[in-house]
Amino acid sequence: MNTEKFKYSSGTWNFEGENQNVNLVLCFGARDLLTEENYNTVKGKYPNAEISMCSTAGEIYDETVSDNTISGVAIELEKTKIKTIQVNISNFKDSNVCGKHISNALNTDDLQHILVLSDGGLVNGSELVKGLNSVKTKNIAITGGLAGDGTNFENNGQEVWYGVDGNALLSSSLHIEDGEYLVAWEDNRYLSTGHPGSYTYGLSLHEGMDIYSHEQASPLSLNPYQGPHGGSYSFRAKLSKSDEAIMMNFHQYDGPYRQYIQMVDYNLNIMGNDLGMEVDSNGEDQKYSALCSLDNNFFLAYSSLTDMGSYAIFLQKYDDQGQEEWASPINIVEASTQDHLVKAIIPNPNFINFNI
């Protein structure tokens, strides 16, 4: 195998050589520079080669990373046959089907390697690879990557967060570990289909996610009355964690507002009753609540409307699996002529603070 490099920068080409036996050329550059004119320049240097161009988020040449350039490598493979195929993702049902098509088109008895350079916005890379692998009849290496576009971000029609007409309302977020967060939102797809309520969806955010990762989002409880709450952020679901599990607190929206908890594991699988567990069957209105964890226990504080016509504050303690530690909630702030509405619960090493 023989190789030679070349580079385009500030309107000038710099070719190391002119090997006419080159049969494969790979070019990586800024999207605006991957023009027909520049393609023809490279083709003129290497007329017998298959040429592939791919946009990047920065071009590497020797030990330098640059923007707004083209970096290329021309390769002479003496005994290797090369076949290229180009497809348009819009002609396929999904990325998986596209991958199967490519694999079928290249699948010959002497196939040893597939190199894929793919659109980075419209193609689901994971599904593309699944499709490529599903047709293989022997151990064939598949390498490649998704195209980048520097620092240019555009609206490409992909919906990153679920929601109906943008109606996905952030509920809460939770730090899981270094590099990973759980985000939860009130999602009104269920409401839009004529049903009376909303679910709270959760998604793990991490460095390896892409624009298709939102497809992994799932309801954190199957109780259908977790909303809607519109602009009332404080009424949406709350999250907290122990070493063993994650607790979500929400109030059931159907009839008198009742406080509920739902436990999920760290893979966001629902634990126990998938409709959640009612906290307190007394009181007529329990919209206001706050949740925290301390010493691997959960503490839920909530306001409840009493017979006096005003709100009192109650507190319940749960173990790390979400089991009640107290037989019934403790009335920590009694009802009076003034309403007591929970706004926050803040854990300290030896005690808990309340904001009302």
LINVENJO-V501427 format. One record per residue. N is the residue number from 1. RES is the residue in one letter. PHI is phi in whole degrees, -180 to 180 (999 if undefined). Layout:
N:RES:PHI / N:RES:PHI
//
This chain:
1:M:999 / 2:N:-122 / 3:T:-134 / 4:E:-149 / 5:K:-100 / 6:F:-154 / 7:K:-148 / 8:Y:-120 / 9:S:-152 / 10:S:53 / 11:G:83 / 12:T:-123 / 13:W:-94 / 14:N:-133 / 15:F:-101 / 16:E:-72 / 17:G:-161 / 18:E:-141 / 19:N:-69 / 20:Q:-77 / 21:N:-92 / 22:V:-60 / 23:N:-121 / 24:L:-148 / 25:V:-128 / 26:L:-116 / 27:C:-121 / 28:F:-130 / 29:G:-164 / 30:A:-64 / 31:R:-57 / 32:D:-66 / 33:L:-93 / 34:L:-86 / 35:T:-96 / 36:E:-63 / 37:E:-62 / 38:N:-70 / 39:Y:-61 / 40:N:-64 / 41:T:-63 / 42:V:-66 / 43:K:-65 / 44:G:-66 / 45:K:-76 / 46:Y:-129 / 47:P:-68 / 48:N:-99 / 49:A:-101 / 50:E:-80 / 51:I:-119 / 52:S:-122 / 53:M:-120 / 54:C:-143 / 55:S:-77 / 56:T:-136 / 57:A:-106 / 58:G:137 / 59:E:-105 / 60:I:-104 / 61:Y:-138 / 62:D:56 / 63:E:-109 / 64:T:-115 / 65:V:-109 / 66:S:-130 / 67:D:-114 / 68:N:59 / 69:T:-136 / 70:I:-126 / 71:S:-112 / 72:G:-137 / 73:V:-134 / 74:A:-105 / 75:I:-123 / 76:E:-107 / 77:L:-109 / 78:E:-67 / 79:K:-117 / 80:T:-105 / 81:K:-87 / 82:I:-122 / 83:K:-130 / 84:T:-117 / 85:I:-142 / 86:Q:-125 / 87:V:-132 / 88:N:-110 / 89:I:-59 / 90:S:-68 / 91:N:-88 / 92:F:-125 / 93:K:-60 / 94:D:-159 / 95:S:-67 / 96:N:-63 / 97:V:-64 / 98:C:-61 / 99:G:-61 / 100:K:-63 / 101:H:-62 / 102:I:-63 / 103:S:-63 / 104:N:-64 / 105:A:-68 / 106:L:-102 / 107:N:-76 / 108:T:-124 / 109:D:-63 / 110:D:-100 / 111:L:-66 / 112:Q:-120 / 113:H:-155 / 114:I:-122 / 115:L:-110 / 116:V:-117 / 117:L:-116 / 118:S:-126 / 119:D:-54 / 120:G:-99 / 121:G:-109 / 122:L:-96 / 123:V:-102 / 124:N:-85 / 125:G:-59 / 126:S:-63 / 127:E:-71 / 128:L:-60 / 129:V:-65 / 130:K:-59 / 131:G:-65 / 132:L:-60 / 133:N:-74 / 134:S:-70 / 135:V:-99 / 136:K:-60 / 137:T:-106 / 138:K:-151 / 139:N:-78 / 140:I:-110 / 141:A:-73 / 142:I:-124 / 143:T:-131 / 144:G:139 / 145:G:-178 / 146:L:-98 / 147:A:-66 / 148:G:-109 / 149:D:-143 / 150:G:57 / 151:T:-103 / 152:N:-88 / 153:F:-117 / 154:E:-131 / 155:N:-75 / 156:N:-106 / 157:G:83 / 158:Q:-86 / 159:E:-90 / 160:V:-80 / 161:W:-115 / 162:Y:-66 / 163:G:153 / 164:V:-101 / 165:D:51 / 166:G:77 / 167:N:-89 / 168:A:-118 / 169:L:-109 / 170:L:-58 / 171:S:-103 / 172:S:-165 / 173:S:-139 / 174:L:-147 / 175:H:-75 / 176:I:-91 / 177:E:-161 / 178:D:-56 / 179:G:84 / 180:E:-141 / 181:Y:-131 / 182:L:-106 / 183:V:-117 / 184:A:-125 / 185:W:-144 / 186:E:-83 / 187:D:-114 / 188:N:-102 / 189:R:-60 / 190:Y:-62 / 191:L:-62 / 192:S:-69 / 193:T:-91 / 194:G:98 / 195:H:-80 / 196:P:-85 / 197:G:-144 / 198:S:-135 / 199:Y:-101 / 200:T:-102 / 201:Y:-101 / 202:G:-128 / 203:L:-147 / 204:S:-82 / 205:L:-100 / 206:H:-152 / 207:E:-65 / 208:G:-86 / 209:M:-78 / 210:D:-133 / 211:I:-70 / 212:Y:-98 / 213:S:-64 / 214:H:-63 / 215:E:-67 / 216:Q:-87 / 217:A:-64 / 218:S:-148 / 219:P:-63 / 220:L:-88 / 221:S:-156 / 222:L:-99 / 223:N:-66 / 224:P:-80 / 225:Y:-118 / 226:Q:-92 / 227:G:-179 / 228:P:-88 / 229:H:-122 / 230:G:56 / 231:G:-84 / 232:S:-84 / 233:Y:-59 / 234:S:-67 / 235:F:-90 / 236:R:-79 / 237:A:-65 / 238:K:-117 / 239:L:-128 / 240:S:-154 / 241:K:-139 / 242:S:-116 / 243:D:-68 / 244:E:-103 / 245:A:-161 / 246:I:-116 / 247:M:-108 / 248:M:-112 / 249:N:-113 / 250:F:-146 / 251:H:-111 / 252:Q:-72 / 253:Y:-88 / 254:D:-87 / 255:G:74 / 256:P:-60 / 257:Y:-67 / 258:R:-120 / 259:Q:-78 / 260:Y:-133 / 261:I:-124 / 262:Q:-138 / 263:M:-97 / 264:V:-134 / 265:D:-86 / 266:Y:-76 / 267:N:-98 / 268:L:66 / 269:N:-83 / 270:I:-69 / 271:M:-108 / 272:G:71 / 273:N:-61 / 274:D:-76 / 275:L:-96 / 276:G:87 / 277:M:-120 / 278:E:-68 / 279:V:-86 / 280:D:-154 / 281:S:-82 / 282:N:-92 / 283:G:85 / 284:E:-107 / 285:D:-153 / 286:Q:-130 / 287:K:-68 / 288:Y:-91 / 289:S:-154 / 290:A:-152 / 291:L:-135 / 292:C:-153 / 293:S:-127 / 294:L:-152 / 295:D:53 / 296:N:67 / 297:N:-120 / 298:F:-101 / 299:F:-127 / 300:L:-117 / 301:A:-110 / 302:Y:-151 / 303:S:-96 / 304:S:-135 / 305:L:-74 / 306:T:-101 / 307:D:-64 / 308:M:-74 / 309:G:87 / 310:S:-133 / 311:Y:-94 / 312:A:-112 / 313:I:-113 / 314:F:-122 / 315:L:-134 / 316:Q:-126 / 317:K:-113 / 318:Y:-128 / 319:D:-80 / 320:D:-69 / 321:Q:-103 / 322:G:88 / 323:Q:-89 / 324:E:-63 / 325:E:-92 / 326:W:-112 / 327:A:-59 / 328:S:-152 / 329:P:-60 / 330:I:-95 / 331:N:-81 / 332:I:-95 / 333:V:-135 / 334:E:-75 / 335:A:-66 / 336:S:-149 / 337:T:-73 / 338:Q:-114 / 339:D:-71 / 340:H:-118 / 341:L:-112 / 342:V:-68 / 343:K:-116 / 344:A:-160 / 345:I:-132 / 346:I:-120 / 347:P:-78 / 348:N:-123 / 349:P:-54 / 350:N:-124 / 351:F:-159 / 352:I:-123 / 353:N:-99 / 354:F:-120 / 355:N:-116 / 356:I:-129
//
